[in-house]
Amino acid sequence: MHRVEFLRCLSRFKYVPAKNQSGTCVTRRDVSITQKRSVPLVDTVNPSVRSGSEIREINVKINRLGRSGGVEEARELFDRMPRRDSIAYSTMITAYLKNNDLPKAESLFRAMPGSNVVAESAMINGYVNAGRLGDARKVFDAMLERNVYSWTSLVSGYFRSGDLDEACRLFDQMPVKNEVSWTTAIVGYARNGLIDQARKIFDAMPKKNVVACTAMIKSYIENGRVNDAENLFQEMPQKNAYTWNTMISGLMQDANGVDKAICLFNSMPQKNEVSWTAVVTGLAQNGMIETARSYFDKMPGKDIAAYNAMITGYIDNDLIVEAKELFSSMPKRNLVTWNAMLDGLGRRGHAGEALELVNSMLFLGFSPNEATLTSALTSCRGLVEVAQIHTMVMYRGFDQDISLGNALISMYSRSGDLLYARQAFEDLEAKDVVTWTCMILAYSNHGHGLHALQTFAQMLKSGEKPDRITFVGVLSACSHAGLVKKGRMLFDSMKTAYDLEPTAEHYSCLVDMLGRAGKIDQAIEVVNRMPQSERDGAVLGALLGACRLHGDKDGMVVANYLGETQIKIEPSMAGSYVLLGNLFAASGKWDQLARVRKMMKEKNVKKIPGFSVIEVNGESSMFFSGDQSHPKVEEVYGMLQERLLPVMWEVDHKINDLTGIVYRKCKNLTLIEVSRQ
């Protein structure tokens, strides 16, 4: 399309400098961007005039260099030109935009003499891609002449910004529409959720080509209307590979469509790598990992994308060993491959392996991006590992990336270092709602309720609106700080001030807050008045704990009822059985305690063992209650028996199970069980 526009421009351009009243050439610096400009000009930098064919040859070289990424070489060639015509300027500006250098493109555009429809259209598209719709509109309004590309770029910009009225108005005003214009409107409406309006545009299209039909099919799929997409696919007289691949991927989104997708794939006249990868990805996403591997093995030519799809499939199906084996066998890897493996290791807490993978990646010359370091961060278990990744973040210049900053706050908090969590928070110049929420939760989870509330106040002062997760942290902070009145006020403000409907988590925090303060009647009232749909085990568990702590005889009756109800709601939650069992033990109802334990055994419900993590010489070690798999288990238990056992014999007491720790004396060893309720 650009070549056609260049030729059109050539037919209109006259290489005669227009003069203003003072006799000097008019440049872009002399004319406001919002004013109409005169005829195109020629920028003469050398009195010696060369042939038009030589100028055209240089323009072709600039274009070729710009497309291949040699934008600096292209600029050197541009600067050495004896005479720069409009095509030279538009080619150089386009080269900058193709290489994502909007500032230099903008600078050259402003220095360009006269009006140039190709350069102006390119700048409109560049501004739109950068989200600077206002600047794009200024250029558009100042154009002496507009082409279909300038109209379409601006229409696309308004659709992207969500201003559908202006997008529709401009689209209707377009003097000439091509296939790209119609397709832009179809996709624009669909991506804003107006799929029926997109279909109206599609039906009004005078000549429907494969691109427009495929865009409509993809729009149906993205809006969950796979049946409509399938019907349109069947109606198409001609289909290209992209159409087939789009339909196969769409059918694979639902397990019920897998068989249809396979049939479609088998009937596909010409399969490419994308087709095979779509099938492998779809099968893996639907849990059919063995079938996915069989198709992967049958692929005639496996590219990196196919390997990445299979590795991601293994990871999503918790087959980390198989993913590692396939990763090791790959002939070539790209950044997506490394990130997929790091994500898999991170999700399963393999911090050591994740860090080794990052080091291997660096050694082989791959530069980690934000996604790489975020995945590595999520795998960290200890403070030393988090600090190592933090150093890498700063060294790579990602210290202002909000997603990474948020991950750092969370991981420092999880490691127990609130000082560094706060430092990571303060280092971020731009903060979003997740940033503030991470810091509030960090304080709240560590019992610093007042600090959490102070951070919440700073958040509101900054103009950032809290979301539901923010309120979980704030209400939990009020509970820990004993600020019942403040907590109730904040709970009520969710609906009145922020139009947020409280969920089970918020009700659980409120009940816990009232229970800790001994306001059992109010806690029971909250549970009775809350929506039935939000009354889950967490809410009843909070009320059960409150009744057990502060309840009188009537409260204990309520607690018994709640405990039985909670077990019915969540029969696999060990915490419910433990809490009810402790309640019976505190009341001396040993037969009921035995009944609860029998129920746990019959339903195969087990308490999650407690664990501790310590760091020695930069290496993290995790210890589970009753664990015999640690490589130095004999040394660990030997030290416990030698040093800890005499002290515990001397103390000789039990700590109530409510605290989460029970000491049991045995002949040879003291066992420590931590019940994570």
KOLTORZA-524569 format. One record per residue (C-alpha): x, y negated, z negated; residue in one letter. Coordinates in pm, whole numbers, plus 50000, padded with zeros to 5 digits. Layout:
N
     u     v     w resn
     X     Y     Z    A
...
END
This chain:
677
     u     v     w resn
 50000 50000 50000    M
 50292 49765 49925    H
 50432 49802 50279    R
 50101 49695 50431    V
 50090 49389 50206    E
 50450 49301 50296    F
 50362 49312 50667    L
 50056 49096 50610    R
 50270 48845 50425    C
 50527 48843 50708    L
 50258 48750 50959    S
 50162 48446 50750    R
 50499 48323 50623    F
 50681 48034 50791    K
 51039 47988 50694    Y
 51009 47607 50668    V
 51063 47444 50327    P
 50765 47234 50222    A
 50861 46895 50081    K
 50698 46694 49808    N
 50670 46315 49820    Q
 51028 46267 49709    S
 51152 46489 49987    G
 51279 46766 49762    T
 51174 47129 49772    C
 50882 47222 49550    V
 50977 47502 49311    T
 50777 47709 49065    R
 50918 47489 48788    R
 50742 47186 48942    D
 50401 47345 48975    V
 50181 47469 48690    S
 50083 47833 48710    I
 49716 47733 48693    T
 49733 47493 48990    Q
 49696 47567 49359    K
 50028 47577 49542    R
 50139 47490 49891    S
 50247 47716 50175    V
 50521 47976 50118    P
 50874 47846 50105    L
 51216 47974 50194    V
 51489 47946 49932    D
 51806 47841 50112    T
 52124 47886 49909    V
 52372 47880 50195    N
 52371 47646 50493    P
 52476 47929 50723    S
 52162 48094 50855    V
 52184 48463 50936    R
 51958 48678 51149    S
 51620 48801 51031    G
 51726 49161 51080    S
 52014 49115 50835    E
 51780 48965 50575    I
 51539 49255 50621    R
 51822 49504 50579    E
 51923 49345 50246    I
 51561 49352 50129    N
 51544 49723 50206    V
 51860 49782 50001    K
 51719 49582 49707    I
 51401 49787 49723    N
 51595 50115 49733    R
 51816 50016 49439    L
 51514 49903 49236    G
 51336 50235 49291    R
 51642 50435 49185    S
 51699 50236 48865    G
 51990 50025 48993    G
 51819 49700 48911    V
 52141 49518 48812    E
 52303 49607 49145    E
 51986 49495 49319    A
 52005 49159 49142    R
 52370 49113 49243    E
 52271 49178 49603    L
 51979 48935 49569    F
 52206 48663 49427    D
 52454 48704 49715    R
 52187 48665 49983    M
 52257 48365 50212    P
 51885 48305 50244    R
 51607 48442 50024    R
 51267 48480 50183    D
 50938 48564 50013    S
 50993 48936 50062    I
 51327 48916 49881    A
 51163 48754 49579    Y
 50869 48994 49570    S
 51101 49294 49614    T
 51329 49183 49330    M
 51035 49103 49100    I
 50881 49442 49176    T
 51215 49610 49100    A
 51223 49448 48757    Y
 50866 49555 48686    L
 50931 49913 48797    K
 51218 49923 48548    N
 51000 49782 48266    N
 51184 49449 48247    D
 50892 49206 48236    L
 51092 48911 48091    P
 51336 48904 48386    K
 51053 48955 48634    A
 50867 48666 48474    E
 51174 48442 48481    S
 51235 48509 48850    L
 50866 48466 48928    F
 50865 48120 48772    R
 51180 48026 48967    A
 51037 48151 49297    M
 50950 47871 49541    P
 50599 47857 49681    G
 50317 48109 49684    S
 50364 48482 49746    N
 50063 48712 49727    V
 50274 49027 49687    V
 50482 48887 49400    A
 50173 48739 49234    E
 49986 49069 49259    S
 50286 49253 49115    A
 50303 49007 48823    M
 49931 49050 48754    I
 49983 49424 48732    N
 50292 49375 48514    G
 50105 49148 48274    Y
 49812 49391 48259    V
 50043 49683 48176    N
 50201 49473 47900    A
 49859 49388 47753    G
 49894 49019 47845    R
 49557 48987 48013    L
 49541 48610 47963    G
 49863 48556 48159    D
 49741 48793 48430    A
 49421 48589 48464    R
 49618 48262 48492    K
 49819 48399 48784    V
 49503 48535 48947    F
 49314 48205 48916    D
 49610 48010 49063    A
 49651 48233 49370    M
 49603 48066 49708    L
 49505 48401 49853    E
 49414 48729 49684    R
 49446 49082 49809    N
 49267 49399 49702    V
 49564 49493 49482    Y
 49541 49172 49274    S
 49164 49216 49230    W
 49197 49581 49133    T
 49479 49518 48884    S
 49279 49253 48701    L
 48962 49467 48699    V
 49169 49750 48551    S
 49301 49514 48284    G
 48953 49412 48171    Y
 48841 49775 48158    F
 49145 49862 47945    R
 49074 49576 47705    S
 48712 49688 47664    G
 48567 49374 47826    D
 48327 49568 48047    L
 48110 49269 48138    D
 48401 49075 48290    E
 48536 49390 48457    A
 48196 49456 48615    C
 48156 49091 48720    R
 48496 49085 48892    L
 48434 49422 49056    F
 48105 49297 49201    D
 48277 48980 49330    Q
 48551 49168 49515    M
 48527 49077 49885    P
 48683 49406 49992    V
 48703 49730 49794    K
 48921 50028 49874    N
 48933 50378 49727    E
 49162 50261 49446    V
 48917 49987 49347    S
 48622 50226 49329    W
 48826 50485 49138    T
 48945 50218 48893    T
 48584 50128 48811    A
 48485 50494 48773    I
 48772 50567 48533    V
 48721 50235 48352    G
 48358 50307 48265    Y
 48430 50669 48176    A
 48714 50584 47937    R
 48484 50344 47758    N
 48228 50623 47710    G
 47985 50504 47979    L
 47993 50819 48187    I
 47648 50765 48345    D
 47753 50417 48461    Q
 48069 50575 48604    A
 47851 50819 48798    R
 47645 50530 48938    K
 47962 50367 49070    I
 48068 50702 49214    F
 47732 50750 49388    D
 47748 50395 49530    A
 48091 50458 49681    M
 48051 50446 50062    P
 48310 50713 50132    K
 48408 50958 49861    K
 48758 51097 49895    N
 48932 51370 49697    V
 49091 51120 49458    V
 48757 50965 49360    A
 48589 51304 49317    C
 48876 51428 49103    T
 48860 51112 48892    A
 48489 51173 48834    M
 48553 51538 48741    I
 48824 51434 48496    K
 48593 51170 48349    S
 48323 51432 48290    Y
 48576 51660 48120    I
 48714 51383 47897    E
 48359 51308 47783    N
 48280 51673 47707    G
 48050 51729 48005    R
 48231 52027 48156    V
 47917 52167 48324    N
 47869 51843 48519    D
 48236 51854 48616    A
 48197 52213 48735    E
 47891 52125 48945    N
 48072 51838 49114    L
 48374 52061 49172    F
 48156 52317 49352    Q
 48005 52040 49570    E
 48342 51907 49689    M
 48413 51993 50055    P
 48787 51947 50004    Q
 49001 51991 49695    K
 49368 51932 49629    N
 49592 52105 49375    A
 49528 51829 49119    Y
 49152 51888 49146    T
 49193 52262 49083    W
 49431 52207 48793    N
 49201 51948 48634    T
 48904 52185 48650    M
 49104 52480 48512    I
 49229 52269 48218    S
 48875 52144 48154    G
 48728 52493 48139    L
 49008 52602 47905    M
 48899 52343 47647    Q
 48628 52581 47526    D
 48676 52950 47449    A
 48355 53021 47642    N
 48512 52881 47958    G
 48833 53085 47954    V
 48699 53361 48181    D
 48572 53104 48432    K
 48909 52929 48424    A
 49092 53255 48495    I
 48856 53334 48785    C
 48910 52984 48923    L
 49285 53024 48890    F
 49280 53359 49070    N
 49075 53212 49356    S
 49302 52909 49391    M
 49447 52905 49745    P
 49784 52757 49651    Q
 49908 52766 49293    K
 50187 52539 49175    N
 50383 52517 48850    E
 50119 52288 48697    V
 49848 52548 48768    S
 50039 52825 48591    W
 50125 52596 48301    T
 49759 52493 48263    A
 49658 52859 48228    V
 49938 52937 47981    V
 49851 52628 47773    T
 49477 52700 47776    G
 49515 53065 47676    L
 49754 52975 47393    A
 49522 52701 47266    Q
 49241 52955 47248    N
 49453 53197 47044    G
 49511 53440 47332    M
 49886 53423 47291    I
 49969 53768 47432    E
 49769 53701 47748    T
 49937 53362 47773    A
 50277 53531 47756    R
 50178 53778 48029    S
 50089 53491 48264    Y
 50408 53312 48165    F
 50613 53620 48255    D
 50435 53645 48593    K
 50515 53286 48691    M
 50715 53284 49016    P
 50926 52985 48912    G
 50933 52871 48551    K
 51004 52503 48499    D
 51073 52329 48168    I
 50705 52233 48131    A
 50605 52602 48137    A
 50861 52690 47870    Y
 50743 52396 47659    N
 50381 52510 47691    A
 50470 52863 47578    M
 50683 52741 47287    I
 50404 52507 47175    T
 50159 52797 47202    G
 50377 53013 46977    Y
 50412 52732 46724    I
 50038 52657 46720    D
 49974 53027 46654    N
 50230 53040 46369    D
 50472 53257 46566    L
 50784 53058 46484    I
 51025 53351 46537    V
 50897 53407 46892    E
 50918 53033 46959    A
 51281 53027 46846    K
 51368 53326 47065    E
 51214 53166 47373    L
 51381 52835 47290    F
 51721 53007 47274    S
 51665 53178 47611    S
 51579 52858 47800    M
 51820 52771 48082    P
 51747 52397 48043    K
 51573 52189 47779    R
 51435 51838 47766    N
 51336 51609 47480    L
 50983 51756 47472    V
 51133 52101 47410    T
 51343 51985 47116    W
 51052 51790 46969    N
 50819 52091 46998    A
 51065 52311 46807    M
 51126 52042 46545    L
 50751 51999 46502    D
 50712 52372 46444    G
 50994 52387 46191    L
 50866 52071 46022    G
 50513 52203 45979    R
 50648 52510 45803    R
 50896 52328 45581    G
 51214 52472 45737    H
 51414 52160 45651    A
 51757 52317 45685    G
 51688 52459 46030    E
 51528 52132 46141    A
 51836 51932 46045    L
 52061 52186 46217    E
 51848 52152 46529    L
 51881 51772 46520    V
 52259 51805 46489    N
 52268 52052 46781    S
 52057 51815 46982    M
 52298 51527 46920    L
 52598 51748 46997    F
 52450 51841 47336    L
 52396 51477 47426    G
 52020 51441 47367    F
 51912 51118 47200    S
 51630 51168 46948    P
 51326 50946 46982    N
 51066 50842 46726    E
 50875 51171 46761    A
 51195 51370 46703    T
 51278 51194 46379    L
 50917 51200 46257    T
 50907 51579 46301    S
 51241 51613 46124    A
 51113 51399 45837    L
 50802 51607 45782    T
 51018 51916 45734    S
 51223 51764 45452    C
 51182 51909 45102    R
 51437 51706 44911    G
 51559 51353 44868    L
 51898 51417 45027    V
 51739 51544 45348    E
 51503 51246 45366    V
 51797 51009 45316    A
 51989 51178 45599    Q
 51701 51128 45841    I
 51654 50771 45714    H
 52017 50696 45800    T
 51961 50835 46149    M
 51648 50621 46188    V
 51843 50304 46111    M
 52142 50405 46326    Y
 51915 50469 46625    R
 51740 50134 46585    G
 51399 50278 46496    F
 51378 50108 46156    D
 51083 49894 46270    Q
 50883 50181 46415    D
 50562 50187 46210    I
 50496 50562 46241    S
 50848 50646 46126    L
 50829 50391 45846    G
 50503 50542 45726    N
 50656 50889 45731    A
 50955 50765 45530    L
 50727 50616 45264    I
 50533 50942 45235    S
 50843 51163 45224    M
 51025 50949 44967    Y
 50709 50958 44757    S
 50684 51336 44793    R
 51047 51360 44680    S
 50962 51152 44373    G
 51167 50843 44463    D
 50925 50552 44450    L
 51210 50299 44460    L
 51319 50409 44809    Y
 50955 50449 44913    A
 50897 50086 44825    R
 51217 49986 45002    Q
 51103 50161 45321    A
 50769 49982 45281    F
 50932 49640 45241    E
 51169 49699 45535    D
 50876 49723 45777    L
 50804 49378 45916    E
 50474 49490 46071    A
 50243 49704 45858    K
 49924 49881 45959    D
 49650 50032 45744    V
 49844 50361 45721    V
 50151 50179 45586    T
 49956 50016 45305    W
 49767 50337 45231    T
 50089 50541 45210    C
 50231 50302 44950    M
 49907 50295 44750    I
 49889 50675 44749    L
 50256 50696 44649    A
 50191 50490 44338    Y
 49860 50659 44266    S
 49995 51015 44298    N
 50273 50937 44051    H
 50039 50782 43794    G
 50130 50417 43858    H
 49772 50298 43885    G
 49839 49929 43826    L
 50110 49916 44092    H
 49872 50085 44335    A
 49604 49824 44265    L
 49855 49540 44304    Q
 49955 49680 44643    T
 49587 49706 44737    F
 49541 49338 44648    A
 49840 49248 44869    Q
 49686 49451 45149    M
 49359 49258 45134    L
 49550 48929 45118    K
 49738 49024 45437    S
 49407 49064 45619    G
 49434 49441 45671    E
 49105 49624 45614    K
 49115 49943 45403    P
 48982 50273 45535    D
 48840 50578 45357    R
 49183 50721 45274    I
 49289 50390 45122    T
 48993 50406 44886    F
 49086 50760 44778    V
 49420 50622 44659    G
 49265 50315 44497    V
 48994 50509 44311    L
 49249 50767 44197    S
 49465 50479 44070    A
 49173 50340 43870    C
 49116 50687 43724    S
 49479 50719 43609    H
 49481 50364 43471    A
 49150 50408 43289    G
 48993 50114 43475    L
 48638 50245 43494    V
 48467 49912 43555    K
 48713 49818 43830    K
 48681 50163 43984    G
 48301 50151 43997    R
 48316 49805 44153    M
 48557 49925 44422    L
 48346 50236 44486    F
 48037 50019 44541    D
 48234 49782 44767    S
 48305 50062 45012    M
 47950 50041 45145    K
 47867 49678 45075    T
 48191 49509 45184    A
 48349 49751 45433    Y
 48055 49957 45563    D
 48230 50282 45466    L
 48015 50574 45356    E
 48170 50750 45052    P
 48270 51113 45107    T
 48316 51404 44867    A
 48671 51287 44792    E
 48549 50947 44675    H
 48274 51097 44461    Y
 48529 51338 44314    S
 48754 51044 44218    C
 48461 50859 44061    L
 48348 51164 43861    V
 48706 51227 43748    D
 48738 50863 43644    M
 48420 50874 43436    L
 48513 51214 43293    G
 48857 51096 43178    R
 48687 50805 43002    A
 48447 51041 42825    G
 48141 50907 43010    K
 47995 51253 43077    I
 47634 51136 43117    D
 47734 50883 43382    Q
 47944 51146 43562    A
 47648 51388 43567    I
 47425 51108 43694    E
 47666 51038 43981    V
 47662 51405 44083    V
 47282 51422 44065    N
 47239 51109 44279    R
 47504 51177 44542    M
 47408 51323 44884    P
 47376 51701 44877    Q
 47602 51727 45181    S
 47893 51576 44986    E
 47848 51787 44673    R
 48137 52028 44721    D
 48361 52225 44487    G
 48599 51934 44428    A
 48320 51715 44288    V
 48180 51992 44069    L
 48533 52081 43960    G
 48596 51724 43847    A
 48271 51727 43648    L
 48349 52069 43505    L
 48687 51947 43382    G
 48525 51640 43227    A
 48264 51850 43044    C
 48533 52081 42913    R
 48744 51791 42784    L
 48478 51574 42623    H
 48154 51770 42628    G
 47955 51851 42317    D
 47742 52165 42290    K
 47504 52044 42559    D
 47799 51941 42771    G
 47946 52291 42745    M
 47617 52438 42869    V
 47634 52205 43168    V
 47997 52303 43222    A
 47910 52673 43225    N
 47641 52609 43484    Y
 47877 52398 43696    L
 48150 52659 43680    G
 47918 52933 43805    E
 47785 52701 44077    T
 48134 52605 44189    Q
 48235 52970 44228    I
 47930 53028 44448    K
 48019 52726 44664    I
 48389 52810 44698    E
 48431 53179 44612    P
 48794 53187 44734    S
 48920 52890 44525    M
 49133 53025 44241    A
 49117 52694 44053    G
 48743 52734 43997    S
 48788 53074 43830    Y
 49079 52952 43619    V
 48888 52647 43497    L
 48578 52850 43411    L
 48791 53119 43245    G
 48966 52858 43031    N
 48627 52719 42937    L
 48511 53060 42813    F
 48841 53113 42630    A
 48807 52779 42451    A
 48456 52880 42341    S
 48573 53225 42224    G
 48359 53402 42485    K
 48610 53674 42563    W
 48359 53900 42737    D
 48275 53619 42981    Q
 48646 53555 43035    L
 48693 53924 43121    A
 48400 53901 43364    R
 48561 53604 43545    V
 48894 53785 43573    R
 48716 54093 43707    K
 48544 53879 43970    M
 48882 53740 44078    M
 49021 54090 44114    K
 48720 54221 44306    E
 48728 53927 44549    K
 49107 53941 44577    N
 49141 53580 44461    V
 49489 53493 44339    K
 49632 53183 44182    K
 49888 53002 44396    I
 50215 53042 44207    P
 50375 52728 44075    G
 50715 52627 44204    F
 50999 52391 44131    S
 51248 52232 44368    V
 51595 52122 44260    I
 51885 51976 44454    E
 52245 52076 44385    V
 52528 51934 44595    N
 52282 51816 44858    G
 52117 52159 44896    E
 51754 52217 44797    S
 51643 52536 44621    S
 51283 52634 44558    M
 51179 52863 44271    F
 50838 53029 44251    F
 50678 53175 43941    S
 50750 53547 43922    G
 50960 53534 44239    D
 51214 53813 44292    Q
 51323 53716 44644    S
 51571 53439 44562    H
 51922 53540 44678    P
 52064 53464 44332    K
 51770 53599 44133    V
 51990 53792 43887    E
 52197 53484 43803    E
 51884 53270 43765    V
 51707 53509 43529    Y
 52032 53576 43345    G
 52072 53206 43273    M
 51707 53179 43168    L
 51752 53465 42923    Q
 52084 53337 42792    E
 52005 52967 42749    R
 51630 52912 42757    L
 51500 53218 42573    L
 51658 53136 42230    P
 51514 52786 42240    V
 51168 52913 42324    M
 51179 53179 42055    W
 51264 52900 41814    E
 50977 52681 41928    V
 50745 52985 41937    D
 50424 52828 42054    H
 50185 52826 42342    K
 50100 52520 42541    I
 49735 52503 42630    N
 49664 52625 42981    D
 49501 52292 43061    L
 49847 52139 43094    T
 49923 52393 43362    G
 50204 52576 43176    I
 50180 52893 42970    V
 50474 53057 42794    Y
 50451 53432 42736    R
 50704 53614 42519    K
 50826 53943 42655    C
 51089 54181 42524    K
 51356 54089 42774    N
 51253 53765 42938    L
 51035 53460 42902    T
 50819 53407 43209    L
 50697 53062 43307    I
 50373 53048 43501    E
 50255 52723 43651    V
 49890 52712 43743    S
 49828 52453 44015    R
 49467 52368 43945    Q
END
